[in-house]
Amino acid sequence: MKESYTVFRPIIKYNSDDILRVIKEADIPTLSIPCEFKEFRPKRVLERYYQKTGIYFDYNKVFDFARRSLSLPDISSYTSIDKDEYLLNLF
């Protein structure tokens, strides 16, 4: 925004195969003991549903669908918005 405010809403946008590929390519060591809570995370639950049905989840396709379906403007339209308009209409 013009006043240099930044709204940061992060999302980890890596698909599981991307994560595994990077770990392998960078030779990053992993723990042999799995996290006991990893299967309960929402992203992991959705991943398991996709695996069971034999389909592949891709964040880029989800974001493209959202942009088309919701007619979202380009990200650059948000960088020039003033603070009041953002806080009153979008936040």
DRENDO-1510 file (C-alpha; in Angstrom, 1 decimal, always signed):
<recs>
REC; n; res; u; v; w
REC; 1; MET; +0.0; +0.0; +0.0 .
REC; 2; LYS; +1.1; +3.6; -0.5 .
REC; 3; GLU; +1.6; +4.2; +3.2 .
REC; 4; SER; +4.0; +1.3; +3.3 .
REC; 5; TYR; +1.6; -0.9; +5.3 .
REC; 6; THR; +2.0; -4.6; +4.6 .
REC; 7; VAL; -0.6; -7.2; +5.2 .
REC; 8; PHE; +1.1; -10.6; +5.3 .
REC; 9; ARG; -1.1; -13.7; +5.3 .
REC; 10; PRO; +1.4; -16.6; +4.6 .
REC; 11; ILE; +0.5; -19.9; +3.1 .
REC; 12; ILE; +3.0; -22.6; +2.6 .
REC; 13; LYS; +2.4; -23.4; -1.1 .
REC; 14; TYR; +4.5; -26.4; -1.6 .
REC; 15; ASN; +3.0; -29.7; -2.7 .
REC; 16; SER; +4.4; -32.8; -1.0 .
REC; 17; ASP; +6.3; -34.1; -4.0 .
REC; 18; ASP; +8.0; -30.6; -4.3 .
REC; 19; ILE; +9.1; -30.9; -0.6 .
REC; 20; LEU; +10.4; -34.4; -1.0 .
REC; 21; ARG; +12.3; -33.5; -4.2 .
REC; 22; VAL; +14.0; -30.5; -2.5 .
REC; 23; ILE; +15.0; -32.6; +0.5 .
REC; 24; LYS; +16.5; -35.2; -1.8 .
REC; 25; GLU; +18.3; -32.8; -4.1 .
REC; 26; ALA; +19.7; -30.8; -1.2 .
REC; 27; ASP; +20.6; -34.0; +0.7 .
REC; 28; ILE; +18.8; -32.6; +3.8 .
REC; 29; PRO; +18.8; -35.2; +6.7 .
REC; 30; THR; +15.4; -36.1; +8.1 .
REC; 31; LEU; +14.4; -37.6; +11.4 .
REC; 32; SER; +13.7; -41.3; +11.5 .
REC; 33; ILE; +11.1; -40.7; +14.2 .
REC; 34; PRO; +7.9; -39.2; +12.6 .
REC; 35; CYS; +5.9; -36.5; +14.3 .
REC; 36; GLU; +3.0; -38.0; +16.1 .
REC; 37; PHE; +0.7; -35.1; +15.1 .
REC; 38; LYS; +1.5; -34.8; +11.4 .
REC; 39; GLU; -1.4; -36.9; +10.3 .
REC; 40; PHE; -3.9; -34.5; +12.0 .
REC; 41; ARG; -2.8; -31.3; +10.2 .
REC; 42; PRO; -5.5; -30.1; +7.8 .
REC; 43; LYS; -3.1; -30.1; +4.8 .
REC; 44; ARG; -2.1; -33.7; +5.6 .
REC; 45; VAL; -5.7; -34.9; +5.9 .
REC; 46; LEU; -6.5; -33.4; +2.5 .
REC; 47; GLU; -3.4; -35.0; +1.0 .
REC; 48; ARG; -4.5; -38.4; +2.2 .
REC; 49; TYR; -7.9; -38.0; +0.6 .
REC; 50; TYR; -6.2; -37.1; -2.7 .
REC; 51; GLN; -3.9; -40.1; -2.4 .
REC; 52; LYS; -6.7; -42.5; -1.7 .
REC; 53; THR; -8.6; -41.3; -4.9 .
REC; 54; GLY; -5.4; -41.4; -7.0 .
REC; 55; ILE; -5.4; -37.8; -7.9 .
REC; 56; TYR; -2.8; -35.1; -7.4 .
REC; 57; PHE; -3.3; -31.9; -5.4 .
REC; 58; ASP; -1.6; -28.8; -6.9 .
REC; 59; TYR; -1.7; -25.4; -5.2 .
REC; 60; ASN; -1.1; -23.6; -8.5 .
REC; 61; LYS; -4.2; -25.1; -10.0 .
REC; 62; VAL; -6.2; -24.1; -6.9 .
REC; 63; PHE; -5.0; -20.5; -7.0 .
REC; 64; ASP; -5.7; -20.3; -10.8 .
REC; 65; PHE; -9.2; -21.7; -10.2 .
REC; 66; ALA; -9.8; -19.1; -7.5 .
REC; 67; ARG; -8.5; -16.2; -9.7 .
REC; 68; ARG; -10.8; -17.2; -12.5 .
REC; 69; SER; -13.9; -18.1; -10.5 .
REC; 70; LEU; -13.8; -15.1; -8.2 .
REC; 71; SER; -12.5; -12.7; -10.9 .
REC; 72; LEU; -9.7; -11.7; -8.6 .
REC; 73; PRO; -7.6; -8.7; -9.9 .
REC; 74; ASP; -3.9; -8.9; -10.5 .
REC; 75; ILE; -1.8; -8.6; -7.3 .
REC; 76; SER; -0.5; -5.3; -8.6 .
REC; 77; SER; -3.9; -3.7; -8.0 .
REC; 78; TYR; -3.5; -4.2; -4.3 .
REC; 79; THR; -0.1; -2.5; -4.1 .
REC; 80; SER; -1.4; +0.9; -5.1 .
REC; 81; ILE; -4.5; +0.9; -2.9 .
REC; 82; ASP; -4.6; +3.5; -0.1 .
REC; 83; LYS; -4.9; +2.5; +3.6 .
REC; 84; ASP; -8.5; +3.7; +4.1 .
REC; 85; GLU; -9.9; +1.9; +1.1 .
REC; 86; TYR; -8.1; -1.3; +2.1 .
REC; 87; LEU; -9.2; -1.2; +5.7 .
REC; 88; LEU; -12.8; -0.3; +4.8 .
REC; 89; ASN; -13.5; -2.4; +1.8 .
REC; 90; LEU; -11.1; -5.4; +1.7 .
REC; 91; PHE; -9.8; -6.2; +5.2 .
</recs>
